[in-house]
Amino acid sequence: MKFERYNPKLKKLARNLRKNGTKSEIVLWRYLRNKQL
């Protein structure tokens, strides 16, 4: 099986998105944590 290298630019973007979610994601995770969905 061959693995492709991860693009360093995408890695930086992915890390930033995980730390700073969009408003919609923040609201969604709040509901999921409180089991209200």
C-alpha positions in Angstrom: 0.0 0.0 0.0 1.3 3.4 -1.0 0.9 6.5 1.3 0.8 10.0 0.0 2.7 12.8 1.8 0.6 15.3 3.7 0.8 18.8 2.3 2.4 21.0 4.9 0.2 24.0 4.0 -2.9 21.9 4.5 -1.5 20.7 7.9 -1.2 24.2 9.1 -4.7 25.1 7.9 -6.2 21.9 9.5 -4.6 22.7 12.8 -6.0 26.2 12.7 -9.5 25.0 11.8 -9.5 22.5 14.7 -8.5 25.2 17.2 -10.8 27.9 15.9 -14.1 26.4 14.6 -16.7 28.4 12.8 -19.7 29.7 14.8 -21.8 26.9 13.4 -19.4 24.3 14.5 -19.1 25.8 18.0 -22.9 25.7 18.4 -23.1 22.2 17.0 -20.5 20.8 19.4 -22.2 22.6 22.3 -25.5 20.8 21.5 -23.7 17.5 21.0 -21.9 17.8 24.3 -25.1 18.5 26.2 -26.9 15.7 24.3 -29.6 18.1 23.1 -29.5 17.1 19.4 
